[in-house]
Amino acid sequence: MPTIQNRLLQLVSRLVFNHAWFIIAVFTLLAVLGALYTIQNLGVNSDTSAMFDERLSFRQIRESYKNTFPQSEDNIVVVVSGTVAELVNSAADSIAAELRKRPDLFETVFQPTGEPFMKQNQLLYLDTADLTTLTANLVKAKPMMSFLSDHYSLKGLFSFLGLMVRYSSVDQLEGMVPVFQKMDTVLMGTLNGHQQVMSWQNLTSSEVSLTPMGYSFIQVKPVLDFEKIRPAKTAIQEAQSIAQQYEDINVKVRLTGKKAMTYEEMGSVMDGAIQASILALIMVSLVLWIGLR
């Protein structure tokens, strides 16, 4: 004899088959209402630190550290590099200025080499031996810099070089060999169709530099939106857009730091999840179609 369960299943099956379109419409409506409710009432908090109770001792210590040194947490580092120090520093100054125009996306923008204090006192951070070497190089370059300060043009540069060739001794001319070599490299490269730029810092100094040649760093603290899967997305995209405006053959701009790496990692995870979901949907649909028609 058919059991109660079998009778109940037969009744439900008959009801579904007899009113198929109505059942589909009802469940479609329920799915839409459920989606609307989810969108309006459920959200995302991508702040991983919120996974732990605020009363835990290590969480309190970390919050205390963040409040004391807020500039060291959740930063993006903009790395500006190139072969010509002047162009790198100029690009870094411009990028930092553009970032400061968006306080809605960037809480703080710190450029160590661009700060007035560092520009005024950077010699204090050199070792005594390096400072001595740099001073000696500047003394050697003093006649050239003094002449060019009064004749600030390409004509003035070649006039100075002509005077050096005409009136200098052999020993003095030997000291000018690096200058002529660097200028020859730039001129020949330009004549051959390759854009070349000469660095005056390299021209008037040797191995000693106040900043790492060819690199400048900007530390940026983005405004984070933890309601999004990638909380720094808007800030990073804006920083990338600004950086692209100052990239050329002589200057390269890249982003690194904790938030930039997290942004890339989450992007890879999301791309993988989307691909896996689409593949799973196709496979499940195929299995259902083969098994149930």
Protein Blocks (a to p, Z undefined) as FASTA:
>chain_A
ZZfklmmmmmmmmmmmmmmmmmmmmmmmmmmmmmmmmmmmgccdfbfklmpcfkbmklmm
mmmmmmmmmmlgoiacdddddfblklmmmmmmmmmmmmmmmmmlmmbacdfklpmklmmm
mmmmpcfklmmmmmmmmmmmmmmmmmmmmmgcfklmmmmmmmmmmmmcfklmmmmmmmmm
mmmmmmmmmmnopacdddfklmmpcfbcfbdghiacddddddddfkbfblmlmmmmmmmm
mmmmmgcfkbccddedjklmmmmmmmmmmmmmmmmmmmmmmmmmmmmmmmnZZ
